[in-house]
Amino acid sequence: MRQPPKKFVPHPFPYHHELDLTIEKLTNLGHGIARVDGWVVMIPFGLPGEKVRARIHRNHKNYSEADLMEVLEPSPDRVEARCPLFGTCGGCQYQNLSYEKQLEWKQQQVAELLKHMARIEHEVLPVIGSPRQFEYRSKITPHFAQPRNGQIAEIGFLADSSRHRIIDVPRCDIAMPELNEALGGMREDIRANASRYKRGATLLLRASQGSVLTQSAQIATEVVDGVRFEFQAGDFFQNNPFILPAFVQHVAAEAKASGARFLLDAYCGSGLFALTCVKHFEHVVGIEISESAVVKARHNAEINGITNAQFTAGSAEHLFAKAVHPAGETAVIVDPPRAGCGDSFLAQLFEFAPRAVVYVSCNPATQMRDLVKFSEAGYELTKVQPFDLFPQTRHLECVVTLVKRGE
């Protein structure tokens, strides 16, 4: 038997102890949950309802982690993973689960977060699925480690549950076909010219109007709901263009439904929401801390002939000082990083007190945490609509609508 790692805690289970367990549900990390006399065991790639054989590899203070060794009684929702690297590559968690059930579980996970973190009982609408379940990503960033003995080994992505180990990925099934075509030649060139590289690197492949960009400063183009966006290939831009029209249309409809005449887009980036929503409002203001993002947003307004939108850079301490319209007639869109809204930002937002807020998040856990503060500040939750921008993975985007009480 293999010796346990030095820091292995031998309670409640010894190292590599095997258990036959029944998976109850999935966590928001995509892991199956089973229990032994109430003790939680996390098992990646196990599906709800399945009986599995699992092997313990880590005990924590209040749960254990185990590897899936065998599926003894498979779920009727289990499907064969399309990618041969599924279970090894850390990119996808749900390729073994039917897409219909992926959407159902994501809906349930949002509902549980809403109930337990935000302490709000409210309907979560069915997740709006992606028109493409595979071949949808418009950007990938494979990595490789420092060459050894003049050779480059793995070129790909991090292994499942690893922060450092890279596995070789010749193609990615959730990436757009043109990216995989370009990746093959790029891998060959890198290995043939390994002497150029003194250290590891991260590659860039961005689909843009039928071509593939590989340099961060190159200008990419994306057309979303009739609006043309230009941005640097290395910049952040939503990576599933096939669902983006429905996504931005929902955000626009929710902001418009508040009855607001004006729109303020905080965290506006290069203008995705501001410019796709602008036709519904008399005037739109986009605010960003990043001056370079503001320049790009202004450029995108100009190339689309949009004249009723302005973009301005604001300091983190005085973000809403640039708001030019009455709060009672203004809706605000917020789309923060995964960490959610900072306390300073929320304090400024609540002091401004807009008529309505449409909160877009790629991390429902921090979004639900923030909803507690919105409720305390006098906002009522009116709609929760998840979108599956990331099929086959545990990730999703969630759009919640909040209206100031009394409006």
N, C-alpha and C positions, 0 to 999 in steps of 0.2 A: 504493500500500500504506500502511495506517495506520502511523504512527510508534509504536515501542514506548514504554512508560512509561519514565520517567527511570531507575528503579532496576532495569529489566529486565536480567537476566544472559543474555548471548547464547550461552551454552554449556550443553548440547551442541547445542541447536537454536536457529535464529533465530526471531524473533518471528513468529507466525502461520504458521510452517512446518507444512505438512499432511503427515500420515502415514496410510497404510493399515495398520491393526493388528488383531490378534485378541485379544479380551478373554479373560483366563485365569480370573479369579475376581473376587469382590467383597471390598472391605475392610469393616471394621466401621463405616465412615462411609457405606457404600452406594455407593462409587465402584468402577468397573471398573478392573482392573489389566491393563495390557498391557506388553510389553517390546520394546525395540529393542537387540539385541546385549547383553542382560542389563540394560540401563538401564530403570528402571520409569517408566511413564507412567500417570498417574491420569486416568480419563475418566468423569465423572459420567454416569449414565443409560445406559451401555453394559452389556450383559448377558453373562454367561459363554458362551463359544463363538461370539460374534458377531464378524464382520469389520466394522470400522467405519473411517470416515475422520474423523480428529481433527486439530484445529488447536492448536498449542502457544501458550500465553499466559503461562506462567511456568516458569522453571527453578530448581530448588532444588539444594542440595548433593548430594543423592543420588537425586533423582527430578524428574520434570517434571509439570506439569498441562496438560491440554488440554481443549478444548471438543469435544463430539460434534457433528460436522457432518452426517454421513450414516451410516445403517446400511446397509452393502453386502450383508451376508448375515445376516438376522435369526435369532435363536434361536427354536426351536419353543415356548419358554416365554414369549416376548414377547406381551403382550396390549395392547389399546388402553387408554390411561389414561382413566379416567372423568372426571377433572377437566380442563377446558380450560387451566388454569393450571399443570398438571404440567410440571416442567422449568423453570418460571419462579419459582413460589412455592417457598420453602425448606422447607415443611412436610413434604412427602412425598418419598421417594426411590425407592419400589418400585411405584408404580401401574402401571408398564409390565411387571411381572413377575407371573406367575400366583401365586395365593396359596399353592398347594402348594409351589412353589419358594421363595417367600419364607421359609416355615417351614424348608425344608431348608437354605437358606443361613444362616439365623440359627443353626440347630443347628451347622452346620459352623464358623461364626465363634466360637461359644462353645468348641467343641472345640479350635480352634487357639489361642485365648487360654489355655485350661487347659494345653495342652501346652507352649506357649512361654513363658508368663508365670509360671504356677504350677509348671511343670516336673513335672506329674503326668499319668500315663497313666490315664485313667478314662473309662468310658462316659458320654456325654452323651445323655440320653433325648430322643426326638423332642419338638420344641416343641409345647406345647399351644396350639392356635389359638383365636382369639376367635370366639364365636358370630356376631358381626357383624364383617365386614371393612370396612364403611363405616358411616357414621352412628352411630358408637359413642362419640365424645367427649362427655362431659357438661359440659365447660367449655372455653371459648375466650376468648382475650384479644387481640382485634385492636387495632391502633395507628393513629394518624395523626400527622403532623408539624405543626409550627407553621403556622397559616394564612398564606397569602401573598395580598396584595391583597384581603384580606377573604374569601378563599375557602379551603375545605378540599379538598385534592385526594384523594390515595389514602387509603383506609381499609382496612387489611388486615394483612398479615404481611410479614416480611422476605423479600426476594428470595433466591433460591438463591445461596449463597456470598457473601452480603453481611451486614455487621453494621449497616448504616445505611439502605439503600434499602428503602423500603416499596412493595409493589405492591398495587394495588387488588383486593380479594377480595370480590365481592358475596355469595358463598356458599362454604362449606367442605364438601366431600363426606365428610369423616370426622367432622364434627360432627353431633350428633343433630338431627333435623328441626326440633324446636321452637326450637333455637338459631338456625338459619338463618331461620326465620320472623321471629323477634324482631330479628335482625340487619338485615334489610331496612328495617324501620321506624326502627331506631336510626340507620342511615346517613343516611336522609332527614332525620331531625330534626337531626342534627349539621350537615349541610350547610346546612339552612335557617336554622340559628341559629349560623352560623360566628362572628358577632361576640362570642359568649359566651366564646370561647376565645382566650386570649392566647398559648398555647403548645400543643405537642402533648400527646397523652394516650393512655393505654391503657384500653381498654374491658374490661368484664367481662360475660360471659354464662354463667350456671351453671344447668343443668337441675336441677329439684328437684320430684319428684312431679308432673310434668305442667306445671309452671309454669317461668318463666325469671326468675332473679334477676339484677339488674344492679348492685346495691350491695354492696360488700365486707362490710359489717356485717350484711346480711340473713342469716337462719338458713336454711341448706339442710338437707334431709333425704335420707338414703340408707339403704335397707334392704339389708343384706348377709348372706346365709345366715341370715335370720330375726332378725337383730339390727338395731335402729334406731339410726342415728347422726345426731346434730344437730351442725352446725358452721357457722362463718361462711362465707359464699359465697366470700370471697376466700382462705380457708385452703387449704392443700394437702390434697387427698383424691384417691385414685386415680381417674383420669378415664375408665375403661372399666368401667362397672358390670355389663356383660353377662358378663364373664369373672371378676369378683371372687369369686363363690361358689366356683368351682373353685380359684381361687388361694388363698383363705384355708383351704379344706378341706385342700389339700395341705400347707400350712404346719402346720396343726393335727395332721394325721396323722403328719408327720415328727417333730414334737416329742413326740407321744404314744408313737410307736414306740420311743423311747429307753428307755422304762420309767420316766421321771421322774414323780414325784408332783406336782411343783410347776413353775410356769412363771414366768420373768422376761422381760418384754418391754422391752428397751432401745430407745431412740428410739421410744417408744410412741405419740407424737402424741395424737390424740383417741381412741385405743384400738382401732383396727381389728383388729389381730391378737389383742391381749389378750382382747377381749370376744367375738370369734368362736371363740377357742380355749378359753374358760374352762370350758365344759361337760366338757372332757376331763381336767381337773386338780382336785386338792383345793383349790388356792389359786393365784391369779395376782397377780403384782406388776408394775405398769407403772411405768417410771422415765423421766423426761424432764427435760431442763435447763430447758425452758420452763414456767414456772408457769401461764401461760394455757392451755397444752395440757393440763396436769394437771387444771385446773378443768373443761375440756370432757370429758376422759375420765371423770372422776368423774360428771359430769352424764349421760353416755351409759350408764354402769353403772346409775345410779339409774332412768332412764326405762325400762330393760329389766328392772328388778327383780333385777339381779345383785348378790349379796351376798358372793361369794367372790373378789372382785377388789378390790385397792386400788391407788391411784395416788399417786405421790409425786414431788416435784421433788428432783433431786440435782445437786450441783455437778459440773462436768466433772472435777474432781480427785478426787472421792470418790463416784463414781456408784454403785458397788456396796456402799457402806457401808449403803445402805438395803435390801440383800438380806436377807430375814428367814428364809430356809430353807436347809437344808444343801446345799452345792454338789453333792454326789454324788447328790442326789435332785432336782436342778433342771435343766430345759432352758431355754436362753436363745434368744430370737429377737432378731436384730439386723437393722435395716432402715435403714442410714445414708444420708446424702445421696450425690450422684454422686461426690464426692471419696473415698468409702470410709471405713473406720474410721481414726480418728486413732491415733497411737502411744500416747498416754496412755490412750485408751479400751481398746485391745487389751492394754496392760500390766495394767490393772485386771481385765479379763475373764480373762486367763490366770492372774492371781493368785487370783481367785475360783475358777477351774477347775470350771466346771459340767460336768455329765454329758454334755450334748450342746448343740450350737449349730445353729440353723437360720438361715442367713445369706441374707437377701433383698436383692437389689441391682438397681437400674436401670442400672448401669454395670458389665458383666462384666469390663471391663479392670481397674478398681480392685479389684473383688472377687477376681479371680485373683491380683493382686498381694498382697492380704491373705492368701490361702490359703497362701502360702509361710510366713508367720509362724505361722499355725495349725498347720501341719505341724511346725514347729520347736518349738512349744509342746506337742506330744504329741497332736494331734488327727488323726484319720483321716477322709478324705473317703469318704462312703458313697453319696451320690446327688447328681446334677446334673440339675435339671429346669427348663428354660427355659419361660417363658410369654409369649405374644405379646399383650401389652396394647395394642400400638400398631401394628396392621396398616397396611400401605402405607408405613411408615417404617422406618428402620434401627434403631429402639429396641426394647428388650425388657426383661423382668424375668427374673432368673435366681435360682432357689432352690437353695442347696447345703446338704447336711446333713453335719455333722461330729460325730464321737463321740470322746470322750476314750479314748485307748488304755488298755486294761485294764479298762474299764467293762463 
